[in-house]
Amino acid sequence: MLQVQPRSSLNYLSILSAPPQSVTMERRFSFESLQVYNCGKGRLPSPGSRSPHLILTSSYLHISSCHPDAAYPETVANLSIPHLRQALRLLESEMADLRTKREEIESKLEQAVRTQCPSPIHRLPCELLASVFAMGVFPSEEEEDPLMLPTLMFVSRYWHEIAINTPTLWSKIRIGNHNSVEKAARMLARSKSVPLDVSIDFNDRYNRQGSVSDVLTRAMNLLAPTIRRWKSFHLSVPNRLQANTALSHCVAEAPMLRVFTVHVFHSMQEDAVSQPPNSLFGGSTPALGMCSLKSFHIGWGHSILRNLQVIKFDGYWNGSDPSTAMILGILQGCSGIRELTLRNLSDVSESRTTSSSADLICLPHLTKISLYYSGSNRTLSVLDRISFPALERIDIGYLDDSGPFFDILHRQSLSVLPLQHLRVESVYFSEAKLVRLLQRLPRLHTLDLVDVEDLSSDVLKVCFYAVP
């Protein structure tokens, strides 16, 4: 007896030895195990015998009962249509199972390749990858690519986790028209303990029914506990009252603060009830190097205006502007100053004062001066009292007459004046004084004359030959 166990455990096929027949019967079965029993002679039948004969092709079993005189094997042309359809169904089922197994094996192979043979980018240490992210998000200290960080986080889950756990990527806290306090809170939590660059910027478009003051109070309540981590602080608000409200929260010491900026948009607005804070950063800002104030009166004798390298005053009118003595006092306390900017200041009524060389305030590191609508009397009185042997650039614009400024620069050039850039815009001046000054500037390579109506047609040729 021959017993065949197909795939289904519920169906068994038993084929007993049959008498010789004149036709060959051939059937195909899908199987998982095969058991053969020879009840008679104890061995498999030979091709010439009348016992059933087995033919195995791939995973199918061909069972043939052959007559000794018949050809081996016979054709299947005489099989019935139901048998052929059943065979096709079995074949399609087998092919579907094989396709499923193929997909499973391909998936496992792909995972094994990723795990055992990762690409070079996945072999980089997370610390090195975090440094690359930081260089992409912050090309320089002052620049930031706002789209780079979200793009990196969407690359993969691995990159997303690295970005989340890199505090330097979340060190620039911004609150304003397009940056909510809730977003700043998330960034503050991810920044952990790294130094922060804080920027609060609200323009006039956001100023609706006092909403700026409400959001500003929430923002300062969030940021005040982190003042000791501030590396820079920028504040831009519509009026002075809001600026004073924000700065009233800055009472803790700021040992890391390097840049302090306060800009008020409504420079002509009178704020009689608004008073500057009495104590700012606890009077301790040892690392402060830059102070930029626009239309905000902080108190010109404040300790924050000491030992600075960059000073910028802009937009002071109606008696809130600093006097000549105040500016000279600030410069005297900032011997290491490198840049001085005075813009949009109402002129003082006091006349120009001069001093001897013994009374000059020496500023050996001052390399840049920018004077735009700063008041001729105030500006000339300040320049008469300082010495700037390292000056490389000076911009003069919207002043009554630049002739006295050329005289001061000529006086400085008698000792040393490495001036390289000179810009004169919308002022009256004497061409003779300009030519005399150019003869004393051997390092000058940029001369900008903008909107100067009294410039003759031949002065450029004279200036060209006047420069040594």
C-alpha positions, 0 to 999 in steps of 0.5 A: 500500500502507498500512503501520501500525506498532502498539505492538509492534515484532514485529507489523506490519499491511499492508493492501493495496488490496482490491476493492470490497465491499458491506460496510464493515470497520472495525478499531481499532489502538493505534499509536505511529507511522504510515506511509502509502504510496500506490503508485498515484496518490501521494496519499491516497485520497478518501472516494469512492474504493475505496482504504482510508480512515483515521479517527484517533480519540484514539490509535487508528486506524480503517481502513475499506474503503468501497464508493463507494455505502456510507455513511461511516463504517459501524457497528461492530455487525457486528464479531466478538466477539473483535475487540471483546474485543481492543479492550477489552483494548487500551483497558484497557491504555492506561488503566492506562499513563495512570494510572501516568503520572499518578501519576508526574507527581503525585509529581514535582509534589509534590516540585517544590512542596516544593522550589520553594515550601516552607511557611513552617516550612521556610523558617525558618533552622535556628538560629531553629528550634533556638531555638524547640525550646529554648524548648519543651523548657525553658519556664524555667531550672528546668523541662523538658518530658521529652516535648517533645524526642522529639515534635519529633524524630519530626515529620520527618527535617529536625527530627530533624537539627536537634534532634540538632545543637542542643547546648542540648537535651542540656545537662541530664544525668540519671542515676538510677532511670529514666535509664541511664549509656548514655543520659547518654553519648549526651546528653553527646556531643551537648551538645558544649561547652555548660554542663551541668546534672548531676543524679544521683538514686537512691532506696531502691528502686534500692538492691539489693546495692550496685548504686547504688555500682557505677552511681554510680562509672560515672556519675562516671567519665563526668562527671568530665572535664566538671566545668569545664562544670557549671552545676549539680550535684544529688546524691541518694543513700541514704547518706553513704558513697555521697555521699562516693564520688561527691564524691571524683571532684570534684577539678577546678575548677568555674568555672561551677558555680552550684548545688550540692546534696547530699541523703542519704535516710538521715539517721539512719544512722551512718557512722563509716567515711565521711569527707567529701572533703578537696578539693572542686572544687579549692577553686575555685567562684567562681560558686557562689551556692546550696548545699543540704545535707541530712544530709550533713556537708561540713565547716562551715568548707569554702571552698565555703560562702563568698559564697553567696546561698542556703543550705539546711541540712536533716536533721542529727541525732546531733551532726552538726548545725552549732553556732550559732557555725558558722552565724554564721561561714557567714553572716558570709562570705556578706554577699550572702545572699538566702535562709536555710533551716534545717530538721530540726536537733537543738537545741543545749544552749547557752543563748540568747546576745544581743549589742549592735547593734554586734556584729550581722552585717548582711545587707542582701540577705536577703529570705527566712528559713525556720525549721522544727524548727530548734531554738529555742535555736539559731534564737533565738541566730542571729536575735539576732546578725543584722540583716535590713533587706530581709526580705520573708518569714519562715516559722516552724514546729514551734518551742517558742514563737514569742513570742521570734521576734516580739520579734526581728521587732519590734526589727527593725521599729523601724528598717526591716522591709518584711515582706510574708509571715508564716507561723506553723505549729504553735507557741505564741505570745502574741496580744498580741505578735502584735498588737504586731508587726502594728502595725509591719508596714505592708506585710504582705499575707499572714498564715498561721496554721496549726495554732495551737491557742491562737488565740482566736476574736477574734484575727483581728478584732483582727489585721484592725484592728491592721494599718495 
